[in-house]
Amino acid sequence: MADANKERFDQRLAGLGKKNDPSRRVEKRVREDGLVVHVVKPDYKKRGLLPIKGILIAAGLFVMLKAFLFAELGEVEYLERVDGLKKGGAVQVSAAFLLDADPATRAVATFLKKTLQ
């Protein structure tokens, strides 16, 4: 029969091993009773998580930038400039692909035109 104290000791020992591992992030927090405790922060790189919020915010800002340029320059001028980029090198062609007007850009640009006038 396993000893309950031995299991608790093994758990505490494993916790101390995590806190003393130099590859882990440990944060000190003060509890309500004034005791300072060490909290092991999760390692997102090992779990393979992507910062989904950051990616969505960056994509939204990029669409807003495109829409602002589309609204400011007008459809004809904007498309002429994108076509000019399509005639360049590999970097310009990839930029033209990203900057090409899509339905989201057109919708936001229409809203911006109405708002800014």
C-alpha angles and dihedrals in degrees: 000000000000119000113240092213091053091054092049090048091052091050092050091046091052090049091053089049090055092049093049095046106112093211092062128078114239122190126196116225132180114227124215091264092056097255116139111225132183115234121195110225117219117257106233094187093062093045092052096233120158122213093249094175092054093049092049092048092050091049091049092050090049091053089048091052091050091047092050091051091045091051094044099046099034128236098281097047093044093051091047091055092048090049088052089055091051090063094057134080129298094283092050092047091052090047089050090052091053094043096047113122113261129180093264091053092048092049094049091044090054090051091048092050091053092045098045097047 
